[in-house]
């Protein structure tokens, strides 16, 4: 094999691996859940406003 052929083969293999990694990351991506605003949050905001 010539050097150029080896490099081309390596690039193709890297491209396949990257595509597989991107595909897996898209599948495993967690859904965004908005933060929970409860009593503790509002008490904390009130405390910050009073003491800030």
URGI-V730231 format. One record per backbone hydrogen bond with DSSP energy under -0.5 kcal/mol. CO is the residue of the C=O (numbers start at 1). NH is the residue of the N-H. Records with the same first field share a line. If there is no record, write none. Layout:
CO = NH, NH
//
This chain:
2 = 6
3 = 7
4 = 8
5 = 9
6 = 10
7 = 11
8 = 12
9 = 13
10 = 14
11 = 15
12 = 16
13 = 17
14 = 18
15 = 19
16 = 20
17 = 21
18 = 22
19 = 23
20 = 24
21 = 25
22 = 26
23 = 27
24 = 28
25 = 29
32 = 34
35 = 37
36 = 38
38 = 42
39 = 43
40 = 44
41 = 45
42 = 46
43 = 47
44 = 48
45 = 49
46 = 50
47 = 51
48 = 52
//
